[in-house]
């Protein structure tokens, strides 16, 4: 699920850069899209890590 959301984020941000912001530079669109996709991936990973830590704490108590 995490990888699918990352890929969708990349495509959506690329289209936003192209259609809404009218950025013509391919490199700029690439960097912005990849940055957004990696950010989403990291945010989901952090959320999953916190969830796992909370589950371990609940099991101990």
C-alpha positions as CSV (number, residue, x, y, z in Angstrom):
1,X,0.0,0.0,0.0
2,X,2.8,2.4,0.9
3,X,4.5,1.9,-2.5
4,X,1.2,2.5,-4.4
5,X,0.5,5.7,-2.5
6,X,4.0,6.9,-3.2
7,X,3.7,6.2,-7.0
8,X,0.3,7.9,-7.1
9,X,1.7,10.9,-5.2
10,X,4.6,11.2,-7.7
11,X,2.2,11.2,-10.7
12,X,-0.3,13.6,-9.1
13,X,2.4,16.1,-8.2
14,X,3.9,15.8,-11.6
15,X,0.6,16.7,-13.2
16,X,0.0,19.5,-10.8
17,X,3.4,21.0,-11.7
18,X,2.6,20.6,-15.4
19,X,-1.0,21.7,-15.6
20,X,-1.6,24.0,-12.6
21,X,1.8,25.6,-12.0
22,X,2.8,25.5,-15.7
23,X,6.4,24.5,-14.9
24,X,8.1,23.7,-18.2
25,X,11.4,22.4,-16.9
26,X,11.4,18.6,-16.7
27,X,14.2,18.6,-14.1
28,X,12.2,20.9,-11.8
29,X,9.1,18.7,-12.2
30,X,11.1,15.6,-11.5
31,X,12.8,17.0,-8.4
32,X,9.5,18.3,-6.9
33,X,7.6,15.1,-7.7
34,X,10.3,12.9,-6.3
35,X,10.6,15.0,-3.2
36,X,6.9,14.8,-2.6
37,X,6.8,11.0,-3.2
38,X,9.8,10.4,-0.8
39,X,8.2,12.6,1.8
40,X,4.9,10.6,1.7
41,X,6.9,7.4,1.9
42,X,8.8,8.6,5.0
43,X,5.7,9.9,6.7
44,X,4.0,6.6,6.3
45,X,7.0,4.7,7.5
46,X,7.2,7.0,10.6
47,X,3.5,6.5,11.3
48,X,3.8,2.7,11.0
49,X,6.8,2.7,13.3
50,X,4.9,4.7,16.0
51,X,2.0,2.4,15.6
52,X,4.2,-0.7,16.2
53,X,5.8,0.9,19.2
54,X,2.4,1.7,20.7
55,X,1.2,-1.9,20.1
56,X,4.3,-3.2,21.9
57,X,3.7,-0.9,24.9
58,X,0.1,-2.0,25.1
59,X,1.0,-5.7,25.1
60,X,3.5,-5.1,27.9
61,X,0.8,-3.5,30.1
